[in-house]
């Protein structure tokens, strides 16, 4: 335990902290889930679509518009505790584990003043929760997500190395008989063996604040994380699931088609076969699995 000297205690007591500008801090949560879209063909399994959880704002600014669940950090409360609190208050979802997404501190991002947001990503089995709205939201709803990229220009160095890539990323969210859209310009720069990313919101329709940008950043980061570690995709699953459900989740989130034999080999050690089967879809019942927690939590 660190102990301050008498001189240090005197300095702390007499120091004027009011001379520093202090922003307000908020936590915003990008909660993703995979929700079944039932096909008219009863022989096909329901197709899971990636969705994001939004709340309709009941207060100004952006009253009546859709936003991410979020709220201000209170005294003596960490930003992590704030994130869990506001997610529960605004949606009824009690989620312990959330990933850091990014810090958003651009001037003008919030018309109320200098407000810095720490964004978190949560992966959720939507069927495990019943949504409810809180005091600052009229309603909470899942919006189906679609994202696309268009390369605008590419800069090459004299030695034929890649210098930068400029893209337009478009986001569309469909739900509640409404379409919300957002697009941003992203520039990736490559120098000194590192990659830096700069992005600027181009337009946003129906989404409050800069939350479209946060959602785009969250899905891009999530894709990168899953490419590095397939275990992350399990967070979308219920207690029992099929390998096909797991593969569909992977394809929906990453936007890439899998080779099933390769995918099965990668994930089989993280699965325990149960005696249960999934009935009622397709031609044959499918075997249900659950997580092999020993593999998830083992230190190696």
C-alpha positions as CSV (number, residue, x, y, z in Angstrom):
1,X,0.0,0.0,0.0
2,X,1.4,3.3,-1.1
3,X,1.9,5.9,1.7
4,X,2.2,9.6,1.0
5,X,4.8,11.7,2.7
6,X,3.7,14.8,4.7
7,X,4.9,17.0,1.9
8,X,2.9,15.1,-0.7
9,X,-0.2,15.2,1.5
10,X,0.2,19.0,1.8
11,X,0.5,19.3,-1.9
12,X,-2.6,17.3,-2.6
13,X,-4.6,19.3,0.0
14,X,-3.6,22.7,-1.4
15,X,-3.6,21.9,-5.1
16,X,-6.3,23.7,-7.1
17,X,-7.9,21.1,-9.3
18,X,-10.5,23.6,-10.6
19,X,-8.0,25.0,-13.0
20,X,-8.3,21.9,-15.1
21,X,-11.2,21.5,-17.5
22,X,-13.2,18.4,-16.7
23,X,-15.4,16.6,-19.2
24,X,-18.5,14.5,-18.3
25,X,-18.0,10.8,-18.8
26,X,-20.6,8.4,-20.2
27,X,-20.7,4.7,-21.0
28,X,-22.4,3.6,-24.3
29,X,-23.0,-0.1,-24.9
30,X,-23.1,-1.8,-28.3
31,X,-25.0,-5.0,-27.6
32,X,-25.0,-7.5,-30.5
33,X,-27.2,-10.6,-30.8
34,X,-28.1,-13.1,-33.5
35,X,-31.8,-13.3,-34.0
36,X,-33.6,-16.0,-36.1
37,X,-35.2,-15.0,-39.4
38,X,-37.7,-17.8,-40.1
39,X,-37.8,-18.9,-43.7
40,X,-41.1,-19.7,-45.5
41,X,-39.5,-23.0,-46.5
42,X,-40.1,-25.3,-43.5
43,X,-37.3,-27.5,-44.7
44,X,-34.7,-24.8,-44.0
45,X,-33.2,-24.0,-40.7
46,X,-34.0,-20.4,-39.5
47,X,-31.2,-18.1,-40.5
48,X,-29.6,-16.0,-37.8
49,X,-29.1,-12.3,-38.5
50,X,-26.8,-10.0,-36.6
51,X,-28.7,-7.3,-34.7
52,X,-27.8,-4.4,-32.4
53,X,-29.8,-3.2,-29.4
54,X,-31.1,0.4,-29.6
55,X,-33.3,2.5,-27.3
56,X,-35.6,5.4,-28.4
57,X,-34.7,8.5,-26.5
58,X,-37.4,10.0,-24.3
59,X,-35.5,13.2,-23.6
60,X,-33.6,16.0,-25.4
61,X,-31.2,16.1,-27.2
62,X,-32.3,13.8,-30.1
63,X,-35.7,13.1,-28.4
64,X,-37.5,10.4,-30.4
65,X,-34.4,9.2,-32.2
66,X,-32.7,5.8,-31.7
67,X,-29.4,5.5,-29.7
68,X,-27.2,3.0,-28.0
69,X,-28.0,2.3,-24.3
70,X,-25.9,4.6,-22.3
71,X,-25.6,7.0,-19.4
72,X,-23.5,9.3,-17.3
73,X,-20.9,8.0,-14.8
74,X,-21.9,8.8,-11.2
75,X,-19.6,9.8,-8.3
76,X,-17.7,6.9,-6.8
77,X,-18.6,4.6,-9.7
78,X,-16.2,3.1,-12.2
79,X,-16.9,3.3,-15.9
80,X,-17.3,-0.5,-16.0
81,X,-20.0,-0.3,-13.2
82,X,-21.6,2.5,-15.1
83,X,-21.9,0.4,-18.3
84,X,-23.5,-2.5,-16.4
85,X,-25.9,-0.2,-14.6
86,X,-27.1,1.7,-17.7
87,X,-27.6,-1.5,-19.7
88,X,-29.7,-2.9,-17.0
89,X,-31.7,0.3,-16.4
90,X,-32.4,1.0,-20.1
91,X,-33.0,-2.5,-21.4
92,X,-33.5,-4.9,-18.6
93,X,-30.3,-6.8,-19.6
94,X,-28.0,-7.8,-16.8
95,X,-24.6,-8.4,-18.4
96,X,-21.4,-8.8,-16.4
97,X,-18.8,-9.1,-19.2
98,X,-18.3,-6.4,-21.8
99,X,-15.4,-5.6,-24.1
100,X,-13.8,-2.2,-24.4
101,X,-14.6,-0.8,-27.9
102,X,-13.1,2.7,-27.9
103,X,-13.0,6.2,-26.4
104,X,-15.0,9.0,-28.2
105,X,-14.0,12.5,-27.3
106,X,-14.4,14.7,-30.4
107,X,-15.6,18.2,-29.7
108,X,-19.2,18.7,-30.9
109,X,-20.1,15.0,-30.6
110,X,-22.7,15.9,-28.0
111,X,-24.7,19.2,-28.1
112,X,-24.8,19.3,-24.3
113,X,-21.1,20.1,-24.0
114,X,-17.8,18.3,-23.6
115,X,-18.8,14.8,-23.0
116,X,-16.5,11.8,-23.5
117,X,-17.9,8.4,-24.1
118,X,-16.3,5.1,-23.3
119,X,-18.0,2.5,-25.5
120,X,-18.3,-1.2,-24.7
121,X,-19.4,-4.2,-26.7
122,X,-21.6,-7.0,-25.3
123,X,-22.4,-10.2,-27.1
124,X,-25.8,-11.5,-26.0
125,X,-28.2,-14.4,-26.5
126,X,-31.3,-12.3,-27.1
127,X,-33.7,-15.1,-26.2
128,X,-32.4,-15.2,-22.7
129,X,-33.8,-11.7,-21.9
130,X,-37.0,-9.8,-22.0
131,X,-36.4,-6.2,-23.1
132,X,-37.8,-3.3,-21.1
133,X,-37.1,0.5,-21.4
134,X,-35.9,2.7,-18.6
135,X,-36.6,6.3,-17.5
136,X,-34.7,7.9,-20.3
137,X,-36.0,5.6,-23.1
138,X,-39.5,5.1,-24.6
139,X,-38.6,1.7,-25.8
140,X,-35.8,-0.8,-26.5
141,X,-35.7,-2.9,-29.7
142,X,-33.3,-5.0,-31.7
143,X,-32.4,-3.7,-35.2
144,X,-31.0,-6.0,-37.9
145,X,-27.6,-4.8,-39.0
146,X,-26.0,-4.7,-42.4
147,X,-22.6,-3.2,-43.2
148,X,-20.7,-2.7,-46.5
149,X,-17.4,-1.2,-47.5
150,X,-16.3,0.7,-50.6
151,X,-12.7,1.4,-51.3
152,X,-12.3,5.0,-52.5
153,X,-8.6,5.4,-53.1
154,X,-5.3,3.7,-52.3
155,X,-1.8,5.3,-51.9
156,X,1.3,3.4,-52.7
157,X,4.8,4.4,-51.7
158,X,7.7,4.6,-54.1
159,X,9.0,1.3,-52.9
160,X,5.6,-0.3,-53.7
161,X,4.6,-0.5,-50.1
162,X,1.1,0.4,-49.1
163,X,0.9,3.9,-47.6
164,X,-2.9,4.3,-47.0
165,X,-6.3,3.1,-47.9
166,X,-9.4,5.3,-47.9
167,X,-12.9,3.6,-47.6
168,X,-16.5,4.5,-47.2
169,X,-18.3,2.2,-44.7
170,X,-22.1,2.2,-44.8
171,X,-24.3,0.9,-42.0
172,X,-28.0,0.2,-42.2
173,X,-30.2,-0.9,-39.3
174,X,-33.7,-2.3,-40.1
175,X,-36.4,-2.7,-37.5
176,X,-39.6,-1.2,-36.1
177,X,-40.8,-0.6,-39.7
178,X,-37.9,1.9,-40.0
179,X,-34.5,2.1,-41.7
180,X,-31.7,3.9,-39.9
181,X,-28.5,4.6,-41.9
182,X,-25.0,5.9,-41.3
183,X,-21.8,6.2,-43.4
184,X,-18.3,7.2,-42.5
185,X,-15.0,7.8,-44.2
186,X,-12.2,5.6,-42.9
187,X,-8.5,6.1,-43.7
188,X,-6.0,3.5,-42.7
189,X,-2.4,4.6,-42.8
190,X,0.7,2.3,-42.7
191,X,4.0,3.6,-41.5
192,X,6.8,2.6,-39.1
193,X,5.5,-1.0,-39.1
194,X,2.1,0.1,-37.6
195,X,-1.4,0.7,-38.8
196,X,-3.4,3.8,-37.7
197,X,-7.0,4.4,-38.4
198,X,-8.8,7.7,-38.7
199,X,-12.5,7.9,-39.3
200,X,-15.0,10.8,-39.8
201,X,-18.8,10.5,-39.8
202,X,-20.1,11.4,-43.2
203,X,-23.9,11.2,-42.6
204,X,-26.3,9.8,-40.2
205,X,-30.1,9.3,-40.5
206,X,-32.2,8.5,-37.5
207,X,-29.4,7.7,-35.1
208,X,-28.5,10.0,-32.2
209,X,-25.1,11.5,-31.4
210,X,-22.2,9.7,-33.2
211,X,-23.6,6.3,-32.3
212,X,-23.5,5.1,-35.9
213,X,-19.7,5.5,-35.9
214,X,-19.5,3.6,-32.6
215,X,-21.5,0.7,-34.0
216,X,-19.3,0.5,-37.1
217,X,-16.2,0.6,-35.0
218,X,-17.6,-2.1,-32.8
219,X,-18.5,-4.5,-35.6
220,X,-15.1,-4.0,-37.3
221,X,-13.3,-4.7,-34.0
222,X,-15.5,-7.7,-33.3
223,X,-14.6,-9.2,-36.7
224,X,-10.9,-8.8,-36.1
225,X,-11.2,-10.4,-32.7
226,X,-13.1,-13.4,-34.0
227,X,-10.6,-13.9,-36.8
228,X,-7.9,-14.2,-34.0
229,X,-9.9,-16.3,-31.6
230,X,-13.0,-18.3,-32.6
231,X,-14.0,-18.8,-28.9
232,X,-15.5,-15.3,-28.9
233,X,-18.4,-16.4,-31.2
234,X,-19.6,-18.7,-28.4
235,X,-20.9,-15.7,-26.5
236,X,-23.8,-15.5,-29.0
237,X,-24.9,-19.1,-28.2
238,X,-27.5,-20.3,-25.7
239,X,-26.6,-23.1,-23.3
240,X,-27.2,-25.8,-25.9
241,X,-26.6,-25.3,-29.7
242,X,-25.7,-27.0,-32.9
243,X,-22.4,-26.7,-34.7
244,X,-24.4,-25.3,-37.6
245,X,-25.7,-22.5,-35.4
246,X,-22.2,-21.8,-34.3
247,X,-21.0,-21.7,-37.9
248,X,-23.9,-19.5,-39.0
249,X,-23.0,-17.0,-36.2
250,X,-19.4,-16.9,-37.3
251,X,-20.4,-16.3,-41.0
252,X,-23.0,-13.6,-40.0
253,X,-20.5,-11.6,-37.9
254,X,-17.4,-11.9,-40.1
255,X,-19.2,-11.8,-43.4
256,X,-17.1,-14.7,-44.7
257,X,-18.2,-18.1,-45.8
258,X,-16.7,-21.0,-43.8
259,X,-15.4,-24.4,-44.9
260,X,-17.3,-26.6,-42.5
261,X,-14.7,-29.4,-42.1
262,X,-12.0,-26.8,-41.2
263,X,-14.3,-24.9,-38.8
264,X,-15.4,-28.1,-37.1
265,X,-11.7,-29.1,-36.4
266,X,-11.0,-25.6,-34.9
267,X,-14.0,-25.7,-32.5
268,X,-14.5,-29.3,-31.6
269,X,-12.2,-29.2,-28.5
270,X,-14.4,-26.4,-27.1
271,X,-17.6,-28.6,-27.4
272,X,-19.2,-31.3,-25.3
273,X,-21.8,-33.4,-27.1
274,X,-25.1,-33.7,-25.2
275,X,-27.8,-36.4,-25.5
276,X,-30.2,-33.7,-26.7
277,X,-31.2,-33.0,-30.3
278,X,-32.7,-30.0,-32.1
279,X,-36.0,-31.0,-33.7
280,X,-38.6,-29.2,-35.9
281,X,-36.4,-27.9,-38.7
282,X,-34.9,-29.4,-41.8
283,X,-35.1,-33.1,-42.5
284,X,-33.1,-34.6,-39.6
285,X,-32.7,-33.7,-36.0
286,X,-29.3,-32.1,-35.2
287,X,-27.1,-33.0,-32.2
288,X,-26.9,-30.3,-29.6
289,X,-23.6,-29.3,-27.9
290,X,-22.6,-27.2,-24.9
291,X,-19.4,-25.4,-24.1
292,X,-16.4,-27.4,-22.8
293,X,-15.7,-25.0,-19.9
294,X,-12.5,-26.8,-19.0
295,X,-11.0,-25.7,-22.3
296,X,-12.4,-22.2,-22.0
297,X,-10.9,-21.5,-18.6
298,X,-7.8,-23.6,-18.6
299,X,-4.5,-21.7,-18.3
300,X,-2.0,-22.8,-20.8
